[in-house]
């Protein structure tokens, strides 16, 4: 197994595990249980995505595509000052 990525938080980690699974890449998340001890441990590098050696290159390419993705035009809410957008 190879460590292919270090997610910033659990939200990103779960999103990437799901995205990789939808592409047929089985990923395992390490460090999930260490987050509760952040006060005592360094805050970076706790989470890691592990994939099998044969899928590491594909997983890195998929994660790179995820990180470079831009929102589709028109997805932004209209800027209307004084109106709360929920």
Residue frames as a rotation matrix with the C-alpha (Angstrom) as fourth column:
UNK 1
0.584 0.812 0.000 0.00
0.812 -0.584 0.000 0.00
0.000 0.000 -1.000 0.00
UNK 2
-0.576 -0.741 0.345 1.10
0.742 -0.651 -0.158 3.55
0.342 0.165 0.925 -0.70
UNK 3
0.009 0.495 -0.869 0.17
0.646 -0.666 -0.373 6.81
-0.763 -0.558 -0.326 0.98
UNK 4
-0.271 -0.068 0.960 -1.07
0.946 -0.202 0.252 8.93
0.177 0.977 0.119 -1.93
UNK 5
-0.147 0.303 0.942 -2.52
0.128 -0.938 0.322 12.01
0.981 0.168 0.099 -0.22
UNK 6
-0.747 -0.037 -0.663 -2.87
0.664 -0.050 -0.746 13.84
-0.006 -0.998 0.062 3.09
UNK 7
0.102 0.870 0.483 -6.38
0.672 -0.418 0.611 15.34
0.734 0.262 -0.627 3.40
UNK 8
-0.576 -0.290 0.765 -6.74
-0.191 -0.861 -0.471 18.59
0.795 -0.417 0.440 5.33
UNK 9
-0.553 0.489 0.675 -9.69
-0.799 -0.080 -0.596 17.36
-0.238 -0.869 0.434 7.38
UNK 10
-0.643 0.357 0.678 -12.25
0.124 0.922 -0.368 14.58
-0.756 -0.152 -0.637 7.73
UNK 11
0.432 0.837 -0.336 -14.64
-0.210 -0.269 -0.940 16.25
-0.877 0.477 0.060 5.29
UNK 12
0.232 -0.430 -0.872 -12.07
-0.970 -0.167 -0.176 16.18
-0.070 0.887 -0.457 2.49
UNK 13
-0.771 -0.567 0.292 -10.96
-0.571 0.817 0.079 12.68
-0.283 -0.106 -0.953 3.48
UNK 14
-0.279 0.754 0.595 -14.48
0.163 0.648 -0.745 11.22
-0.946 -0.111 -0.303 3.29
UNK 15
0.607 0.486 -0.629 -15.17
-0.478 -0.410 -0.777 13.03
-0.636 0.772 -0.016 0.02
UNK 16
-0.086 -0.741 -0.667 -11.99
-0.996 0.073 0.047 11.65
0.014 0.668 -0.744 -1.56
UNK 17
-0.791 -0.136 0.596 -12.56
-0.257 0.959 -0.121 8.10
-0.555 -0.249 -0.793 -0.30
UNK 18
0.160 0.948 0.276 -16.04
0.131 0.257 -0.957 8.21
-0.978 0.190 -0.083 -1.88
UNK 19
0.565 -0.008 -0.825 -14.78
-0.732 -0.467 -0.497 9.74
-0.381 0.884 -0.269 -5.12
UNK 20
-0.511 -0.826 -0.239 -12.05
-0.856 0.461 0.234 7.13
-0.083 0.324 -0.942 -5.44
UNK 21
-0.592 0.367 0.718 -14.50
0.006 0.892 -0.452 4.33
-0.806 -0.263 -0.530 -4.67
UNK 22
0.506 0.843 -0.183 -16.83
-0.149 -0.123 -0.981 5.60
-0.850 0.523 0.064 -7.41
UNK 23
0.427 -0.459 -0.779 -13.88
-0.904 -0.184 -0.387 5.28
0.034 0.869 -0.493 -9.82
UNK 24
0.875 0.019 -0.483 -13.11
-0.086 0.989 -0.118 1.72
0.476 0.145 0.868 -8.69
UNK 25
-0.216 -0.976 0.022 -10.13
-0.091 -0.003 -0.996 2.59
0.972 -0.217 -0.088 -6.48
UNK 26
0.685 0.428 -0.589 -10.28
0.491 0.326 0.808 1.15
0.537 -0.843 0.013 -2.97
UNK 27
-0.206 -0.726 0.656 -8.79
-0.150 -0.639 -0.754 3.65
0.967 -0.254 0.023 -0.52
UNK 28
0.332 0.208 -0.920 -8.20
0.843 0.372 0.388 3.35
0.423 -0.905 -0.052 3.21
UNK 29
0.464 -0.104 0.880 -8.04
-0.240 -0.971 0.012 6.30
0.853 -0.217 -0.475 5.57
UNK 30
-0.003 -0.526 -0.850 -5.44
0.850 0.447 -0.280 6.30
0.527 -0.723 0.446 8.31
UNK 31
-0.874 -0.485 0.020 -5.26
0.377 -0.705 -0.601 8.63
0.306 -0.518 0.799 11.27
UNK 32
-0.092 0.937 0.336 -9.00
0.089 -0.329 0.940 9.09
0.992 0.116 -0.053 11.71
UNK 33
0.663 0.415 -0.623 -8.81
0.576 0.250 0.779 8.26
0.479 -0.875 -0.073 15.42
UNK 34
-0.319 -0.861 -0.397 -5.85
0.946 -0.263 -0.192 10.55
0.061 -0.437 0.898 16.06
UNK 35
-0.323 0.200 0.925 -7.84
0.324 -0.895 0.307 13.72
0.889 0.399 0.224 15.38
UNK 36
0.745 0.658 -0.104 -9.27
0.292 -0.182 0.939 13.74
0.599 -0.730 -0.328 18.89
UNK 37
0.534 -0.639 -0.554 -5.75
0.750 0.057 0.658 14.15
-0.389 -0.767 0.510 20.28
UNK 38
0.448 -0.364 0.816 -4.82
0.625 -0.525 -0.577 17.16
0.639 0.769 -0.007 18.15
UNK 39
0.904 -0.092 0.418 -4.04
-0.318 -0.798 0.512 19.20
0.287 -0.595 -0.751 21.25
UNK 40
0.604 -0.686 0.405 -1.17
-0.250 0.320 0.914 16.87
-0.757 -0.653 0.022 22.02
UNK 41
0.083 -0.542 0.836 0.01
0.740 0.595 0.312 16.00
-0.667 0.593 0.451 18.49
UNK 42
-0.830 -0.347 -0.436 1.18
-0.045 -0.739 0.672 18.06
-0.556 0.578 0.598 15.51
UNK 43
0.030 0.985 -0.173 -1.90
-0.295 -0.157 -0.943 19.16
-0.955 0.079 0.285 13.59
UNK 44
0.365 0.112 -0.924 -0.67
-0.926 -0.059 -0.373 18.25
-0.096 0.992 0.082 10.10
UNK 45
-0.429 -0.605 -0.670 0.01
-0.757 0.646 -0.098 14.86
0.492 0.466 -0.735 8.59
UNK 46
-0.537 0.261 0.802 -2.38
-0.591 0.562 -0.579 12.89
-0.602 -0.785 -0.148 10.77
UNK 47
0.528 0.802 0.280 -4.75
-0.267 0.469 -0.842 11.82
-0.807 0.370 0.461 7.99
UNK 48
-0.592 -0.705 -0.391 -3.56
-0.628 0.100 0.772 9.78
-0.505 0.702 -0.502 5.04
UNK 49
0.644 0.741 -0.190 -5.18
-0.681 0.443 -0.583 8.03
-0.348 0.505 0.790 2.10
UNK 50
-0.496 -0.771 0.400 -3.68
-0.503 0.631 0.591 4.63
-0.708 0.091 -0.700 1.34
UNK 51
0.663 0.627 -0.410 -4.30
-0.716 0.371 -0.591 2.66
-0.219 0.685 0.695 -1.85
UNK 52
0.687 -0.386 0.615 -2.88
0.326 0.921 0.214 -0.53
-0.649 0.053 0.759 -3.26
UNK 53
-0.270 -0.930 -0.249 0.42
0.068 -0.276 0.959 -0.29
-0.960 0.242 0.138 -5.12
UNK 54
-0.630 0.030 0.776 -1.22
0.739 0.331 0.587 -1.15
-0.240 0.943 -0.230 -8.45
UNK 55
0.342 0.851 0.399 -3.76
0.898 -0.420 0.127 1.70
0.276 0.315 -0.908 -8.11
UNK 56
0.054 -0.368 -0.928 -1.47
0.719 -0.631 0.292 4.41
-0.693 -0.683 0.230 -6.68
UNK 57
-0.899 -0.432 0.075 -0.76
0.350 -0.602 0.718 6.20
-0.265 0.671 0.692 -9.97
UNK 58
-0.413 0.829 0.377 -4.45
0.557 -0.098 0.824 6.27
0.720 0.551 -0.422 -10.93
UNK 59
0.398 0.554 -0.731 -5.46
0.917 -0.216 0.336 7.49
0.028 -0.804 -0.594 -7.48
UNK 60
-0.353 -0.610 -0.709 -2.89
0.576 -0.739 0.349 10.32
-0.737 -0.285 0.613 -7.63
UNK 61
-0.930 0.043 0.365 -4.21
0.311 -0.439 0.843 11.37
0.196 0.897 0.395 -11.07
UNK 62
-0.006 1.000 0.012 -7.82
0.721 -0.003 0.693 11.37
0.693 0.013 -0.721 -9.83
UNK 63
0.338 0.081 -0.938 -6.90
0.863 -0.425 0.275 13.40
-0.376 -0.902 -0.213 -6.73
UNK 64
-0.725 -0.635 -0.267 -4.93
0.438 -0.723 0.534 15.87
-0.532 0.270 0.802 -8.86
UNK 65
-0.665 0.570 0.482 -7.97
0.419 -0.248 0.873 16.30
0.617 0.783 -0.074 -11.12
UNK 66
0.342 0.787 -0.513 -10.14
0.881 -0.080 0.466 16.87
0.326 -0.611 -0.721 -8.04
UNK 67
0.039 -0.417 -0.908 -7.75
0.741 -0.598 0.306 19.50
-0.670 -0.685 0.286 -6.70
UNK 68
-0.891 -0.441 -0.109 -7.55
0.248 -0.671 0.699 21.35
-0.381 0.595 0.707 -10.02
UNK 69
-0.307 0.858 0.411 -11.32
0.923 0.163 0.349 21.36
0.233 0.487 -0.842 -10.70
UNK 70
-0.996 0.083 0.018 -13.08
-0.085 -0.987 -0.137 24.69
0.007 -0.138 0.990 -11.08
UNK 71
-0.347 0.937 0.043 -16.77
0.190 0.115 -0.975 25.40
-0.918 -0.330 -0.218 -10.40
UNK 72
-0.358 0.330 0.873 -19.06
0.934 0.143 0.328 25.39
-0.017 0.933 -0.360 -13.40
UNK 73
-0.984 0.044 0.170 -20.08
-0.023 -0.992 0.123 28.84
0.175 0.117 0.978 -14.64
UNK 74
-0.242 0.959 0.146 -23.47
-0.433 -0.242 0.869 29.83
0.868 0.147 0.474 -13.32
UNK 75
0.055 0.227 -0.972 -23.16
0.646 0.734 0.208 27.86
0.761 -0.640 -0.106 -10.08
UNK 76
-0.880 -0.418 -0.225 -22.37
0.443 -0.556 -0.703 31.01
0.169 -0.718 0.675 -8.10
UNK 77
0.095 0.931 -0.352 -25.28
0.950 -0.190 -0.247 32.66
-0.297 -0.311 -0.903 -6.30
UNK 78
0.202 0.065 0.977 -26.25
0.572 -0.818 -0.064 36.10
0.795 0.572 -0.202 -7.57
UNK 79
-0.716 -0.519 -0.466 -24.71
0.687 -0.412 -0.598 38.84
0.119 -0.749 0.652 -5.47
UNK 80
0.171 0.809 0.563 -27.70
0.326 -0.585 0.742 40.64
0.930 0.056 -0.364 -3.99
UNK 81
-0.824 -0.562 0.069 -26.63
0.155 -0.342 -0.927 42.90
0.545 -0.753 0.369 -1.20
UNK 82
-0.612 0.572 0.546 -28.88
-0.790 -0.474 -0.390 42.98
0.035 -0.670 0.742 1.82
UNK 83
0.531 0.782 -0.327 -30.39
-0.766 0.608 0.210 39.55
0.363 0.139 0.921 1.03
UNK 84
-0.161 -0.539 0.827 -29.46
-0.790 0.572 0.219 36.53
-0.591 -0.618 -0.518 3.14
UNK 85
0.153 0.127 -0.980 -28.74
-0.806 0.590 -0.049 33.55
0.572 0.797 0.192 0.92
UNK 86
0.041 -0.073 0.997 -29.34
-0.815 0.575 0.076 30.22
-0.578 -0.815 -0.036 2.63
